[in-house]
């Protein structure tokens, strides 16, 4: 019965693994948010915008399970390109 349960767990894990990897990519590494910043820079470049990003220190908000991190983002370019940037973010 233990071996059967172990095989079931392994099968379930393999079926859930793609979703677990997607979930993992949703979280930003608070110690080194470089990947997230590079993503924003790349999307801004795709929308023909200049971008300045100022991350804050991670902090724990009362009642939240995880730490929060704020970013101040300044974009320079046309309004239509700003809309394109927003669309790129929502599609990602």
N, C-alpha and C positions, 0 to 999 in steps of 0.2 A: 504494500500500500504506500510506503514511503517513497519507493522508487517511482511508482505511478504518479504520485503527487509532485515529485521533483520534475518529472518529464512534462507534466501539465504546466508547471511554473515556467519551465524553459520555453515551452511553446508559446505561452502567453507573453513572456518577455520579448521573444522575437517578434511577435505581432504588434506589441506596443512600442518597440524600440524606435521606429521612425518618428512617432509622436513625442516620445521622450526627448529625442534629439532636437526636435522643433521647440519644445518647451525650454530646453537648456539654452537655446539661442535667443530666447526672449529676454533673458536676464543679462544685465550689464555688469561686468566685473567692476565693482566700485573702487578697487585698488588701482586698476589700470583700465580706464574706459576708452582705451585707444581704438579698439575695434568699432565701437559705437561712433566715436568722433570721426574716424575715417569713413564710415558709412555715410554720415551726414555730409561730409566734404565731397564725397563722390556724387551723391544725389544732387547737391547744390551745383556742382560742376556740370552734371547732365542737364540741369535746368538753366545753365548759363548765368549763374549767380555767384557772387563773391560771398563768403561766409566767415564770420568770426564766432568762435565758440568759447565760452568761459564756464567750465564746470565748477560746481561747489563741492564742498566736502560732504561725504555721505553722512546722513543723520537718521536717527530713528524717530519717527513720528508716533506720538501716543496712539495706541490702539492698532497700529500696523504691525504685521508679522515681520516684514522685511524692512531693511534700511531704504531710505529714499535718497535720490540724488537729483539735484536740480541743475539745469543747464541754461545759461543765458545765450541765446542765439541771435546774432544780428546778420541779416541778409541784405545785400546790395544788388539791385537790378530792377528790372521792370516788374510791374504788377502781374502781367501775364506770365512771366517766368516764375514769380512767387507762387502763383496758382499751379503751375506745372510742378514745382517742387513739392507742394502739398499733395498733389495727386501721386507723385512718385513715392512719397512716404506712405500714403494710404494703401498703395498697391503692394508695398514691400511686406 
